[in-house]
Amino acid sequence: MTATQTGAYTLIRKNRVPLESRAARHRRRRRFEIALGIAVPAFLIGLWEVSAQLGWINSQFFPAPSASIIRGWEMVLEGRLTSDIADTSYRVLLGFFIGSTIGFVGGVAMGMSRIIRKALEPMLSAIYTVPKLAILPIFLTIFGFSDAPIIAIVSVTVFFYVWIYTMEAVVAIPKGYIDAASSFRVRGWAMFRHVILPASLPSVMVALRIAVGVALLVTIASEFIVGGSGVGYLIFNARSLFRLEEAYAGIVTAALLGVVMQGLITVIGHRVTPWVVRGDAKIGGL
């Protein structure tokens, strides 16, 4: 080994140690953050359980978490809870798919065409400010008491989130990207696939992650009104009959549904946008 090779090897070894130690610190920090995220809610639930068992809080209004868990499992065995979960998930996912598809297409079209944007944006911006549940009675009049009005209201809600984020992302694409692609005679579908889509997709995935949570919220609220089935109907009906263990079991179920749906969107987002540098990927910093 020559002197030059020895010096290069020594330099690599010196630089490798800090990088490895930073990576190890990052892994330890991630484990701590995960443990902290589990420990805090576990502590609060434990405190609630102890308070209910010892009579520190009124168990009529705040039953012990263990009682809600037991009642929730009984409803699973009865088939009630699984049926309500299936009904709510169907309404959320179908409405989410319809609204996100139309919102994405509309956002791209309005982002790429100034004329379309100027023609439609004022009207859509005005409709966006209307509380979406205020439109539910109109959909009930049109579709009746069925799944259709809930799916329609979810679609409208999701549309606006995806439309706004997509349109703004397309408008914000640097003109230099478009000009550079055009200089190579990139047009139409090729322009969309190689320039518009990669540049706007990170913002679209953020919109989808927000929209799926709002879609679940709107679905649960609509089920309060429309009734018949679903997690929202379960919560509302249990509250009306003062079966608070069932109501809390329904609330926890809704929360878990939201976590699962947002988690799926996050995983898909990481898969389809691998070039995006995220906060968790950074080794340095707090």
N, C-alpha and C positions, 0 to 999 in steps of 0.2 A: 504494500500500500504506500503510495507516494505521500509527500507532505501535504500536497493540495487535497488529496482524498481524505487524509486524516483530519485536516481542518474542517472540511465540509461535513464529515461525519460528526465531529464534535459540535459544530454549529447546529446541526439537525437535532442532536440529543438535547442541547440546551433549550431549543425552542419547543421541543416536544413535551417536556415536563410541564411548563406552564399551561399548555393547551389541554393536556390530560387532566391536570388538577382543576382547571376551569370546567371541563366537562363533568368531572366527578362532583364538583360543587353544584353544578346545574342539576344533576340527577338527584342529589340529596335534597336540594331545594324543592324540586318537583314532588318528591316523596312527601316532604313536609307539608307542602300545599295541599296535596291530596288528603293526607291524614287530617289536616286542619279542617278541610271542607267536610269531612265525615264526622269529626269530633264535635263540632259546634252544634249541628242539628241533633246529633245523638245525645249530647248533654241537655239540650232544651227539652227533647222528648222525655228523657229520664227524669228531669225536674218536674215536668208536667205529670208523669206517672206517679212519682212520689207524692206530689201535692194533692193529687186526686185520692190516692189511697189513704193519706193521713188526714184528709178533710180540710186541707188548707184552702182549697177552692171548691166551688159548688159543682159537684159531679153531675148534677142534673143538666147543667149547661156546658160543662167541660168534662165529659166522661174520660176515664183513663184511656190512654192510647191502646193499652192491651185489650180493653173491651171493644174498641173499634176494630182492632185487628182481628179479634175472634169473630166478631159479627161479620166482617168483610169476608173472612174465609168461609163462614157458613153460607153467605150469599153466593160465593163461588161454587160451593158444592151443590147449592140449589139450582145453579144455572142462571140466576138473575143477573149477577154482576157481569159475567162473561157476555151475556146477551146485550146488556147495556153498553159495555165497552165496544162490542162489535158494531152496534148501531151508531154510536158516536164517531168511531174511527172511520166508518164508511162515509158519513156526512162530511167530516173534516177533510179526508183525503180526496174525495171527489170534487168538493168545492175548491180545495186548494189547487188541484190539478187544472181545473177549468180556469180559475182566476189567474193563476200564474202563467199559464200558456197565453191567454189573451193579453195579459199585462206585459209579458215579455215581447210579444210581437208588436203590440202597440207602442211600447217604449222604444224599440229599435226603429220603427217607422217614423215616429215623431222626432227621435234624436237625429236621424239621418236627413230628414226633410224639414227645412225651415217652414215651408208653406203649410204642411200638415200640422206642425207644432203650433204655429200661430193660429190656425183654424180651430184646433181642438183643445188646446191647453187652457184657455180661459173657462170654457164650459166644464171641463173635467176638474179643474181646480175648485170651482164653485161647488160641484157635487161632492168633492172630497171632504169638504168641511161639514157636510150633513152627517149627523150620527147615524151609523149604518143600521142600528136597531130601529130607528125611526121609519125605515123603509120596509121593515118586516110586515106591518099590516097590509101594505100594498101587495106584497108577494103572497100573503095569506089569502087575500081577496082573489088573486089570479089563480093560484095553484091549490088552494084549500089546505086543510090540515093534513099534511103529508111530509115526506122528506124533502120534496121539491123546494118549498120556501126557505128551509134552512140551508140547503145546498146553494140556492141562489144568493142568499145574503152573505154566505161565506165566500162565494166566488167574487162578488162585488167588493168585499172588504180586501181580499187578497189582491185583486186586480190593481187597486190603487197603490198599494205598497210596492208591488213589482214594477208597475208602470213608472212611478216617479223615480225609483232608483235606477232602472234601466235607462230611461230617457236621459237623466242627468249624467250617467256614466258614458253614454254614447256621445253626448254633447261635449263632455270634458276630454275626449280623446284628442291628443295634440294634432294639430293640422299637419305637422310634419310627417306623422305616420301615414296619413292618407295620401299626401303628396308623394312620399317615397314609394308607396305601393303603386300609385297611379303611374309613376315614371317607368315602372316595369310592366305597364299595361294590365294591372290587376283590376278587375271590374266585377260587379255583380256578386255572385255567390262566393267567388274566391276572395273578394274584398271582405265580405262578411266573415268568412271562415278564418282567414289568416290575420285580420286586423281588428275588425269590430268586435267579434266574439271574445278573443283572448283579452282585449283591453277592458271590456265591460263585465266579463264573467265574475270577477271578485265582488263587485258591487251587487250584482244580481244574486249571488249566493248569500250575501248579507241580508238582502231584501227577503229572500226565501226563508231564512232562519227566523227573522222577525215575523214574517207573515204567517208561518205555520203556528206560532204561538198565539197570535191574534185570532187565527182561524179557529183554534180550539176554544178560545175564550168566547168568541161570538157563537159558536155552536152550543156550548154549555148554556149561555144566556138565552139563546133561542129555544132550547129545549125546556127552559123554565116556562116559556109562554106557550109553545106549541104542545108540549107534553106528549104522553103516549109511551115513550121509551127513551133510552139514552142516559148517560151519566148525569146530565143536567136535570132531567126529569126525576131520576133517583134521588138526588140531593134535595130538590124542591119538595117532592112528595114525602120524603123522610122528615124534613123539617116541619111540614104541615101536620104530620101525625105525631110530632115530638119524639121521633125515634132518632135521637141525636147520634147514637153509635153508627147507624147506617149513613147519616148525613156526613159525618166525619170520614167514614170509609169511602164515600163517594168523592169527597174533596181530595183525599189522598190519591185516589185512583186518577182523578183529573190531573193532579200534579205529576204523577208518574207518566201519564200519557204525554204530557207536554215535554217532560225531560227526554223521553224516548224519541219523540218526533223531532225535536230540535237536535238531539244527538245524531240522528240519522242524517239530517240535512248538513250538519257540521262535518260528518265523515265524508259524505258525498262531495262537499265543497273542497275538502282537503285532497280528495282524489282527482277532481277535475281541474283544480288550480294548483298544481304542485310547484309552480314557479313563484308563488306568493310567499314572501318572508313574513312569518307571523311572530308575535311576541314570544310564544313558547319556544320558538326555534332559536332565540337569541341566548347566547351563553352569558354574556355580560349584563350588567345593569340589575335593577331591583325588580 
